[in-house]
Amino acid sequence: MQGSKDHHNRFGEIAFIFSMSVVFALIAYLSFFGKGVDLQEQVVDPKDLLNQPAVPVIANIDDVPEPWVANEKVVAFGKQLYGANCASCHGKTGHGDGSMGAALNPKPRNFVEGKWTQGDGVIAHYKVLVNGIPGSSMASFSATLKPSDRWAILQFIETITENKSKDDPAAIAEFAKTAK
């Protein structure tokens, strides 16, 4: 009787050894010669924030009789409200690049440039804040923002957009009297 021979797939063994060599070589290369990935993070020391001057917070604009007419206080308050309600989708600077907006389809509107989709004036934009835009991720803010707050946000957006409102100020004032 002949002695038993161990028969195995010689090519499989060679392929396994080769692939393991490639993996170990890649790991060694990345460990010793790789530069890594630059995430471009801007790390801020929290202690440095204590030395910065405080930004004045405007609590409300209830004392402004006509918030649809732009003034510094309304715009500053609108910027605060924009940061709290709009920036997560539309971006801090209004370019439609907010962190939550990346997952939305269609993408949030770029307020700075581009064409308005629901009308060119603040009256149309006010209606968007009240009703939202059906078929998109733009929700209604009628339950969360009171009318003066909506006007403040629109006044702030008007300062950052290249496509200024084409509405007549008298028409805006007339609309504002009945806007809810």
ROFI-952272 format. One record per residue: residue in three letters; x, y, z of N, C-alpha, C in turn; residue number from 1. Coordinates in pm, 1 decimal, always signed. Atoms other than C-alpha are relative to their C-alpha. Last residue first. Layout:
# ROFI-952272
VEXVEX   aa       n.x       n.y       n.z      ca.x      ca.y      ca.z       c.x       c.y       c.z    i
VEXVEX  ala         X         Y         Z         X         Y         Z         X         Y         Z  NUM
...
# end
This chain:
# ROFI-952272
VEXVEX   aa       n.x       n.y       n.z      ca.x      ca.y      ca.z       c.x       c.y       c.z    i
VEXVEX  lys     +10.4     +69.3    -129.1   -5109.6   +8636.0   +1005.4    +115.3     -95.7     +16.9  180
VEXVEX  ala     -81.0    +121.9     -10.8   -5073.3   +8891.0    +732.5     -10.8     -58.4    +139.8  179
VEXVEX  thr     +86.5    +116.6      -8.3   -5362.6   +9138.9    +710.8     +77.3    -130.3     +17.9  178
VEXVEX  lys    +112.2     -29.3     -89.9   -5177.9   +9463.9    +785.3     -90.8    -120.6     +19.4  177
VEXVEX  ala     -39.1     +23.2    -139.5   -4860.1   +9320.1    +632.2    -113.8     +24.4     +97.8  176
VEXVEX  phe      +3.9    +142.8     -26.4   -5020.4   +9300.2    +286.1     +26.0     -28.1    +148.7  175
VEXVEX  glu    +140.5     +39.3      +9.3   -5090.7   +9674.0    +282.8     -15.7    -148.7     +31.8  174
VEXVEX  ala     +69.0     -54.4    -117.9   -4739.1   +9753.5    +406.9    -146.5     -42.1      +0.4  173
VEXVEX  ile     -45.1     +78.6    -115.2   -4586.1   +9521.9    +144.5     -73.6     +46.0    +126.0  172
VEXVEX  ala     +67.3    +130.3      +9.6   -4796.9   +9681.5    -130.7     +39.7     -89.1    +117.7  171
VEXVEX  ala    +141.2     -22.7     -35.7   -4682.0  +10028.2     -17.3     -77.5    -131.0      -4.6  170
VEXVEX  pro     +14.5     -15.4    -145.5   -4317.6   +9910.6     -16.8    -144.7     +24.0     +44.1  169
VEXVEX  asp     +16.6    -141.0     -33.0   -4355.3   +9792.0    -380.0     -18.8     +12.1    +151.4  168
VEXVEX  asp    +129.0     -47.7     -49.3   -4233.8   +9435.4    -416.6      +4.7    +149.4     +31.6  167
VEXVEX  lys     +52.3     -90.6    +101.9   -3926.7   +9361.8    -630.1    -137.1     +56.0     +41.5  166
VEXVEX  ser    +144.9      +0.0     +19.6   -3737.1   +9207.2    -343.7     -41.1    +102.8    -103.9  165
VEXVEX  lys     +80.6     -81.4     -90.9   -3360.5   +9185.2    -383.8    -148.0      -5.2     -38.2  164
VEXVEX  asn    +128.1     -17.9     +68.9   -3194.4   +8902.4    -573.4     -97.6     +71.3     +92.4  163
VEXVEX  glu     -30.7     -83.6    +116.1   -2831.4   +8924.7    -453.5    -127.6     +33.9     -77.1  162
VEXVEX  thr     +30.4     +46.9    +134.7   -2939.8   +8798.0    -115.1     +44.7     +98.6    -107.4  161
VEXVEX  ile    -102.9     +91.1     +50.6   -2767.3   +8864.3    +216.9     -23.7     -44.0    -144.1  160
VEXVEX  thr    -134.6     -58.9      -7.5   -2951.5   +9176.7    +337.7    +107.5     -89.5     -58.9  159
VEXVEX  glu      -9.6    -107.8    +100.0   -3293.7   +9057.2    +213.0    +138.7     +64.8      +2.3  158
VEXVEX  ile     -27.7     +64.5    +129.5   -3241.9   +8739.3    +413.4     +16.4    +104.5    -109.3  157
VEXVEX  phe    -138.8     +46.8      -1.3   -3220.5   +8954.5    +729.0     +36.1     -63.5    -133.8  156
VEXVEX  gln     -84.6    -119.6      +9.5   -3542.1   +9140.9    +643.7    +148.0     -39.4      +3.0  155
VEXVEX  leu      +0.7     -46.0    +139.3   -3711.6   +8807.8    +572.6     +86.3    +124.4     -18.1  154
VEXVEX  ile     -80.6     +94.3     +78.4   -3607.6   +8672.8    +911.9      +8.5     +45.7    -144.5  153
VEXVEX  ala    -140.5     -20.8     -37.2   -3741.5   +8987.7   +1082.0     +91.6     -93.6     -79.7  152
VEXVEX  trp     -47.8    -121.0     +68.8   -4071.1   +8967.5    +891.5    +147.7     +23.3     +29.5  151
VEXVEX  arg     -12.1     +33.8    +142.7   -4117.8   +8608.0   +1008.9     +52.0    +120.0     -78.8  150
VEXVEX  asp    -121.3     +79.8     +14.6   -4044.2   +8713.0   +1368.1     +22.8     -38.6    -146.1  149
VEXVEX  ser    -114.3     -92.9      -6.8   -4303.9   +8992.2   +1347.8    +132.1     -75.4     -14.8  148
VEXVEX  pro     -18.1     -83.3    +119.2   -4561.8   +8739.8   +1222.9    +121.1     +93.7      +5.5  147
VEXVEX  lys    +107.4     -99.4      +9.8   -4507.9   +8488.6   +1505.8     +28.0     +93.6    -117.4  146
VEXVEX  leu     -46.1    -139.3      +6.9   -4282.0   +8194.7   +1439.8    -119.5     +94.0      -8.2  145
VEXVEX  thr    -117.8     -22.0     -84.1   -4345.3   +7835.5   +1550.1     +51.2    +143.8      -0.5  144
VEXVEX  ala     +23.5     +35.8    -139.6   -4699.3   +7759.9   +1432.6    +117.2     +36.0     +90.4  143
VEXVEX  ser    +112.2     -76.9     -54.2   -4680.4   +7947.0   +1102.3     -24.4     -30.2    +147.4  142
VEXVEX  phe     -41.8     -53.5    -130.0   -4333.4   +7811.2   +1028.4    -112.0     +80.9     +64.8  141
VEXVEX  ser     +67.9    -121.9     -42.7   -4444.2   +7587.0    +743.3     +52.7     +42.1    +137.0  140
VEXVEX  ala    +117.5     +11.8     -86.4   -4193.2   +7331.5    +626.3     -61.0    +136.6     +28.0  139
VEXVEX  met     +24.8    -129.8     -62.3   -3954.0   +7347.8    +332.6    -132.5      -6.4     +74.8  138
VEXVEX  ser     -22.6     +11.4    -144.1   -3870.0   +6980.8    +270.4     -18.6    +133.3     +72.4  137
VEXVEX  ser    -140.0     -24.0     -36.2   -4025.8   +6990.7     -73.1     +13.6     -17.7    +151.2  136
VEXVEX  gly     -88.7     +80.1     +83.2   -4341.6   +6867.2    -241.2    +146.8     +22.8     +27.9  135
VEXVEX  pro     +41.5    +139.6     +20.1   -4551.9   +7145.9     -93.3     +95.4     -73.2     -94.5  134
VEXVEX  ile      +4.7     +27.1    +143.9   -4351.8   +7459.5      -7.4     -37.8    -146.8     -16.5  133
VEXVEX  gly     -98.1     +97.4     +44.9   -4409.7   +7597.2    +343.3      -6.3     -11.8    -151.5  132
VEXVEX  asn     +57.1    +121.6     +57.7   -4736.6   +7773.9    +421.5    +100.4    -111.1     -30.0  131
VEXVEX  val    +128.7     +36.8     -59.3   -4645.4   +8061.3    +656.3     -45.4    -138.4     -46.7  130
VEXVEX  leu     -20.3     +25.3    -143.0   -4276.7   +8091.6    +574.7    -128.6     -44.4     +68.1  129
VEXVEX  val     -75.2    +125.6     -11.9   -4357.6   +8050.1    +204.9     +24.4     -32.7    +147.1  128
VEXVEX  lys     +96.3    +108.5     +20.2   -4625.1   +8320.2    +230.6     +67.8    -136.5      +8.3  127
VEXVEX  tyr     +77.5      +7.7    -124.1   -4364.2   +8557.2    +376.2    -100.0    -115.9     -10.1  126
VEXVEX  his     -85.9     +69.3     -96.4   -4138.8   +8478.9     +79.6     -70.6     -14.3    +134.2  125
VEXVEX  ala      -3.8    +142.4     +36.0   -4417.0   +8569.3    -163.1     +83.2     -79.1    +100.8  124
VEXVEX  ile    +137.4     +49.3     -22.0   -4472.0   +8901.5     +17.0      -5.4    -149.1     -31.7  123
VEXVEX  val     +14.7     +42.8    -139.2   -4094.8   +8950.4     +40.0    -142.4     -45.5     +31.0  122
VEXVEX  gly      +9.0    -101.5    -103.6   -4071.5   +8961.2    -336.3     -19.6     -56.3    +139.3  121
VEXVEX  asp    -117.6     -84.9     -16.4   -3950.6   +8756.2    -630.7      -4.9     +96.7    +117.7  120
VEXVEX  gly     +28.9    -141.8     +18.1   -4194.0   +8466.2    -629.5    +119.6     +84.7     +37.7  119
VEXVEX  gln    +138.7     -24.6     -38.2   -4203.3   +8099.6    -528.8     -40.9    +146.1     -15.9  118
VEXVEX  thr     +91.4     +94.5     +64.0   -3887.7   +7968.5    -697.0    -147.4     +30.8     +26.8  117
VEXVEX  trp    +104.7     +33.9     -96.3   -3649.4   +8257.1    -629.4    -101.3     -90.4     -70.1  116
VEXVEX  lys    +132.3     -54.5     +26.8   -3363.2   +8242.7    -875.9     -97.1     -43.4    +109.9  115
VEXVEX  gly     +99.9     +89.1     +57.8   -3000.9   +8192.0    -780.3    -134.5     +68.9     -13.5  114
VEXVEX  glu      +5.1     -10.4    +145.8   -2767.4   +8368.1    -544.8    -105.7     -96.8     -52.4  113
VEXVEX  val     -91.9    -103.3     +45.9   -2749.2   +8446.4    -174.4      -9.4     +19.8    -150.7  112
VEXVEX  phe     +58.2    -133.5      -9.9   -3057.2   +8259.9     -58.5     +87.4    +108.0     -63.1  111
VEXVEX  asn    -112.8     -88.8     -21.9   -2937.7   +7919.0    -183.5     -58.2    +141.9      -0.4  110
VEXVEX  arg     -27.2    -112.0     +89.0   -3250.6   +7710.1    -151.7    +123.6     +77.2     +44.2  109
VEXVEX  pro     +51.1    -131.0     -43.2   -3245.7   +7383.9     +37.1     +46.4    +111.3     -93.3  108
VEXVEX  lys     -90.6     -72.1     -89.7   -3167.8   +7068.0    -163.8     -61.3    +134.1     +40.2  107
VEXVEX  pro    -106.0     -80.0     +61.3   -3457.7   +6880.2    -318.3     +82.4     +74.0    +105.3  106
VEXVEX  asn     +20.7      -0.3    +144.0   -3409.1   +6632.9    -166.9    -139.8     +53.9     -26.6  105
VEXVEX  leu    +132.5     -31.8     +54.1   -3269.6   +6675.3    +181.6      -2.5      -4.4    -152.0  104
VEXVEX  ala     +79.1    +122.5     +15.4   -2970.2   +6494.3    +332.9    -135.4     +25.5     -65.5  103
VEXVEX  ala     -71.8     +94.0     +86.0   -2722.3   +6779.1    +282.6     -82.3    -125.7     -26.8  102
VEXVEX  gly     +40.6     -13.1    +138.9   -2974.7   +7025.8    +421.9     +66.3     -99.2     -93.4  101
VEXVEX  met    +118.5     +83.1     +20.8   -2922.0   +6904.5    +776.7     -44.2      +2.6    -146.1  100
VEXVEX  ser     -30.9    +140.0     -31.0   -2564.5   +7036.4    +785.9    -120.1     -91.7     -22.1   99
VEXVEX  gly     +10.7     +34.9    -141.6   -2650.0   +7362.1    +610.2     +20.8    -148.8     +23.5   98
VEXVEX  asp     -95.9    +105.0     -33.6   -2520.9   +7427.6    +259.3      -1.8     -37.0    +148.2   97
VEXVEX  gly     +68.5    +128.1     +17.0   -2802.4   +7628.5    +102.9     +85.0    -119.0     +38.8   96
VEXVEX  his     -35.1     +61.5    +128.5   -2576.0   +7933.3     +54.8     -65.5    -136.2     -22.1   95
VEXVEX  gly    +111.7      -1.3     +93.3   -2745.4   +8134.2    +329.7     +26.6     -64.3    -134.1   94
VEXVEX  thr     -11.1    -117.7     +87.4   -2432.0   +8224.5    +527.0    -108.9      +5.7    -106.3   93
VEXVEX  lys     -24.3    -119.2     -81.7   -2502.2   +7991.7    +819.9      +5.3    +127.3     -83.7   92
VEXVEX  gly    -139.2     -36.1     -24.3   -2647.2   +7726.9    +591.4     +12.9    +131.8     +74.1   91
VEXVEX  his     -44.1     -96.2    +101.2   -2993.9   +7682.4    +439.5    +144.1     +46.2     +18.9   90
VEXVEX  cys     +24.8     +46.5    +137.5   -3079.0   +7363.1    +630.0     +62.5     +92.8    -103.5   89
VEXVEX  ser     -29.6    +143.5      +4.7   -2937.5   +7412.1    +981.6     -23.8     -57.5    -138.9   88
VEXVEX  ala    -139.5     +29.3     +36.0   -2926.7   +7787.2    +918.6     +29.9    -149.0      -8.5   87
VEXVEX  cys     -21.7     +19.1    +144.3   -3304.9   +7833.5    +911.4    +138.8     -52.9     -35.2   86
VEXVEX  asn    +106.5     +70.1     +71.2   -3451.7   +7826.0   +1263.0     +33.0     -41.1    -142.9   85
VEXVEX  ala     +68.0    +101.2     -80.2   -3189.0   +7926.7   +1521.8     -97.2     -85.2     -81.6   84
VEXVEX  gly     -96.9     +95.6     -54.4   -2946.5   +8110.7   +1295.4     -66.4    -113.4     +75.2   83
VEXVEX  tyr     -48.7     +78.3    +113.3   -3232.2   +8273.8   +1103.9     +96.9    -107.1     +50.1   82
VEXVEX  leu    +104.7     +97.7     +29.8   -3386.2   +8387.1   +1433.0     +40.6     -90.8    -115.1   81
VEXVEX  gln      +6.9     +94.9    -112.1   -3061.1   +8554.5   +1537.0    -102.5    -109.4     -29.3   80
VEXVEX  lys    -121.1     +82.0     +10.3   -3018.8   +8714.4   +1193.1      +2.3    -104.1    +111.1   79
VEXVEX  gly     +21.2     +97.8    +106.5   -3379.0   +8834.3   +1204.7    +118.9     -92.3     -17.0   78
VEXVEX  phe     +86.2    +102.0     -58.8   -3309.7   +9003.5   +1539.0     -28.2    -109.8    -102.7   77
VEXVEX  ala     -80.7     +71.7     -99.8   -3017.3   +9188.0   +1382.8     -81.3    -110.9     +65.8   76
VEXVEX  val     -94.9     +85.0     +71.9   -3229.1   +9279.5   +1077.2     +84.4     -81.8     +98.0   75
VEXVEX  val     +76.1    +108.6     +62.2   -3516.3   +9407.9   +1293.5     +95.1     -96.0     -71.2   74
VEXVEX  lys     +46.8     +89.6    -105.8   -3279.9   +9612.4   +1512.8     -74.3    -120.3     -58.2   73
VEXVEX  glu    -109.1     +78.9     -57.1   -3093.5   +9762.4   +1218.9     -48.1    -100.9    +103.9   72
VEXVEX  asn     -82.2     -85.8     -83.5   -3403.3   +9873.6   +1029.1    +100.8     -90.5     +70.6   71
VEXVEX  ala    -133.1     +36.1     -50.1   -3600.7   +9719.9    +746.7     +59.1    +109.4     +87.7   70
VEXVEX  val     -88.8    -106.9     +44.5   -3971.6   +9796.3    +716.6    +136.8     -26.8     +63.4   69
VEXVEX  trp     -23.3     +23.2    +143.4   -4168.8   +9471.7    +748.7     +85.7    +109.3     -61.6   68
VEXVEX  pro    -117.9     +84.1     +20.6   -4127.0   +9501.1   +1127.4     +27.1     -34.2    -146.2   67
VEXVEX  glu      +7.4     +50.0    +137.5   -4365.8   +9800.0   +1137.2    +122.3     -87.2     -29.7   66
VEXVEX  pro    +137.6      -2.6     +50.7   -4446.4   +9899.4   +1498.7     -15.4     -58.5    -139.8   65
VEXVEX  val     -14.0     -54.3    +135.8   -4113.7   +9783.1   +1647.4    -138.6      -3.1     -64.9   64
VEXVEX  asp     +12.9    -145.2      -7.1   -4171.6   +9740.9   +2024.9     +15.4     +67.1    -137.0   63
VEXVEX  asp    +140.5     -36.0     -20.6   -4242.6   +9369.4   +1980.5     -21.3    +151.1      +4.3   62
VEXVEX  ile     +16.9    -128.2     +69.5   -3895.3   +9323.8   +1837.4    -145.6     +45.0     +12.3   61
VEXVEX  asn    +114.9      -5.9     +90.2   -3782.2   +9048.1   +2067.6      -5.2    +136.6     -66.3   60
VEXVEX  ala    +102.8     +92.3     -47.6   -3502.6   +8929.8   +2296.2    -122.7      -2.3     -90.4   59
VEXVEX  ile    +124.1     -76.7      +2.5   -3216.5   +9092.6   +2108.7    -112.2     -96.5     +33.3   58
VEXVEX  val    +114.8     +79.9     +39.1   -2892.7   +8926.3   +2210.4    -124.1     +87.6      +8.0   57
VEXVEX  pro    +126.3     -38.4     -62.4   -2578.1   +9137.1   +2217.2    -115.4     -82.8     -55.9   56
VEXVEX  val     +85.5     -50.1    +106.2   -2273.5   +8937.7   +2112.9    -133.0     +38.2     +64.6   55
VEXVEX  ala    +131.2     +62.1     +10.7   -2036.0   +8905.6   +2407.1     -79.6     +65.3    -112.8   54
VEXVEX  pro    +110.6     -82.5     -49.4   -1679.9   +9018.6   +2350.8    -133.5     -69.8     -23.9   53
VEXVEX  gln     +68.2     -71.0    +107.1   -1430.2   +8738.0   +2305.7    -113.4     +83.8     +57.2   52
VEXVEX  asn     -59.6    -131.7     +20.0   -1202.7   +8648.5   +2596.7     -66.1     +80.4    -110.5   51
VEXVEX  leu     +32.0     -84.9    -115.2   -1416.6   +8357.0   +2717.2     +51.3    +142.1     -18.4   50
VEXVEX  leu    +134.5     -54.3     +17.1   -1405.7   +8200.4   +2371.5     -39.4     +92.7    +115.3   49
VEXVEX  asp      -8.5    -116.8     +87.5   -1029.5   +8158.6   +2400.0    -136.5     +65.9     -18.4   48
VEXVEX  lys     -45.5    -112.3     -82.2   -1080.1   +7929.2   +2700.8     +10.0    +128.0     -82.8   47
VEXVEX  pro    +113.9     -64.5     -66.1   -1286.6   +7696.2   +2482.3     +39.5    +119.5     +86.8   46
VEXVEX  asp     -12.7     +19.8    -143.9    -977.1   +7628.6   +2269.0    -115.7     +72.5     +68.2   45
VEXVEX  val      +0.1    -124.2     -76.0   -1089.3   +7617.5   +1909.7      +8.9     -34.7    +147.8   44
VEXVEX  val     +18.3     +22.1    -142.3   -1006.1   +7332.3   +1674.5     +14.4    +132.2     +73.7   43
VEXVEX  gln     -49.7    -120.2     -64.7   -1052.8   +7416.0   +1311.6     -31.7     -11.0    +148.9   42
VEXVEX  glu     +71.4     -41.1    -119.7   -1086.2   +7084.4   +1138.0     +65.0    +123.8     +59.7   41
VEXVEX  gln      +8.3    -146.0      -3.3    -946.3   +7060.7    +788.2     -84.1     +49.1    +119.0   40
VEXVEX  leu    +142.4     -31.8     -10.5   -1016.7   +6686.4    +780.5     -25.6    +149.7      +6.1   39
VEXVEX  asp     +17.3    -131.2     -62.1    -662.6   +6619.9    +656.2    -148.3     +34.9      -1.4   38
VEXVEX  val    +104.2     -79.6     +64.0    -634.6   +6246.6    +592.3     -13.7    +131.8     +75.9   37
VEXVEX  gly    +131.5      -5.2     -62.5    -321.8   +6053.2    +677.6     -95.2     +88.2     -78.8   36
VEXVEX  lys     +16.5    -129.6     -66.2     +31.7   +6132.0    +567.1    -133.9      +9.4     +71.3   35
VEXVEX  gly    +125.0     -70.3     +29.7    +115.9   +5772.1    +483.5     -12.8    +128.3     +80.6   34
VEXVEX  phe     -20.4    -102.6    +102.4    +482.1   +5668.5    +503.9    -125.1     +82.0     -30.2   33
VEXVEX  phe    -128.3     -67.4      -5.7    +514.7   +5454.7    +817.1     +14.4    +116.4     -97.0   32
VEXVEX  ser     -45.9     -28.4    -136.5    +168.9   +5326.0    +901.5    +126.6     +86.3      +2.3   31
VEXVEX  leu     +86.4    -101.8     -60.6     +20.5   +5354.4    +552.7     +48.8     +39.4    +139.1   30
VEXVEX  tyr     -16.0    -126.1     +72.6    +316.3   +5170.3    +398.2     -82.1    +110.7     +65.4   29
VEXVEX  ala    -131.6     -55.6     -34.2    +316.9   +4901.7    +667.5     +20.4    +134.1     -68.9   28
VEXVEX  ile      +6.9     -46.9    -139.2     -57.4   +4844.8    +629.3    +133.1     +64.0     +40.5   27
VEXVEX  leu     +84.2    -119.8      -1.5     -22.3   +4823.5    +250.9      -9.1     +59.0    +140.9   26
VEXVEX  ala     -79.1    -106.7     +61.7    +270.4   +4577.7    +279.0     -78.6    +131.3      +0.8   25
VEXVEX  phe    -101.0     -43.3     -97.8     +72.7   +4365.0    +525.7     +86.7    +112.2     -55.2   24
VEXVEX  val     +68.5     -66.5    -111.4    -225.3   +4352.9    +288.1    +101.9     +51.2    +101.3   23
VEXVEX  val     +45.3    -130.5     +47.8      -6.0   +4274.6     -15.9     -66.8     +77.6    +113.8   22
VEXVEX  ser    -119.6     -84.1     +15.6    +172.2   +3995.9    +171.0     -38.1    +140.0     -45.4   21
VEXVEX  met     -39.2     -40.6    -135.4    -163.5   +3852.7    +281.4    +123.8     +89.0      -4.2   20
VEXVEX  ser     +95.2    -102.2     -45.3    -277.9   +3851.1     -81.5     +33.1     +48.0    +141.3   19
VEXVEX  phe     -19.3    -124.6     +74.2     +39.9   +3671.9    -196.6     -93.6    +110.3     +51.3   18
VEXVEX  ile    -125.8     -58.6     -48.3     +20.0   +3407.9     +77.6     +25.3    +133.3     -70.0   17
VEXVEX  phe     +20.4     -46.9    -137.3    -344.0   +3339.1      -3.3    +125.0     +69.8     +52.8   16
VEXVEX  ala     +84.4    -120.2      +7.0    -279.8   +3320.8    -378.9     -23.0     +58.7    +139.0   15
VEXVEX  ile     -84.2    -107.3     +52.7      +9.2   +3076.1    -323.2     -79.1    +131.1      -5.8   14
VEXVEX  glu     -97.6     -32.8    -104.0    -206.2   +2851.9    -103.6     +88.4    +116.7     -43.2   13
VEXVEX  gly     +72.0     -70.4    -105.5    -490.3   +2862.9    -351.7     +92.7     +44.7    +111.6   12
VEXVEX  phe     +23.9    -136.6     +48.3    -251.0   +2767.9    -632.4     -73.0     +83.4    +105.8   11
VEXVEX  arg    -125.4     -74.9     -10.1    -124.7   +2461.9    -436.0     -20.8    +145.2     -45.1   10
VEXVEX  asn      -3.0     -94.2    +111.8    -474.6   +2327.5    -387.1    +122.6     +89.0     +15.4    9
VEXVEX  his     +66.8    -127.3     -24.2    -421.8   +2036.1    -156.8     +20.0     +91.8    -119.7    8
VEXVEX  his     +27.0     -75.4    +121.7    -330.2   +1670.9    -176.5     -74.3    +127.9     +37.7    7
VEXVEX  asp     +90.9    -111.4     -32.3    -169.3   +1518.6    +130.3     -17.6     +82.4    -126.8    6
VEXVEX  lys     -56.6    -131.3     +31.2     -20.7   +1192.7     +10.0    -103.7    +106.0     +31.6    5
VEXVEX  ser     +96.5    -102.7     +38.8    -106.7    +864.5    +168.4     +70.6    +133.0     -22.3    4
VEXVEX  gly     +23.4     -98.2    -105.2    +169.0    +606.0    +163.1     -97.4    +108.1     -46.5    3
VEXVEX  gln     -80.5    -121.4      +9.7    +130.5    +332.2     -95.5     -35.5     +94.8    +113.3    2
VEXVEX  met     +85.0    -117.0      +0.0      +0.0      +0.0      +0.0     +89.3    +122.9      +0.0    1
# end
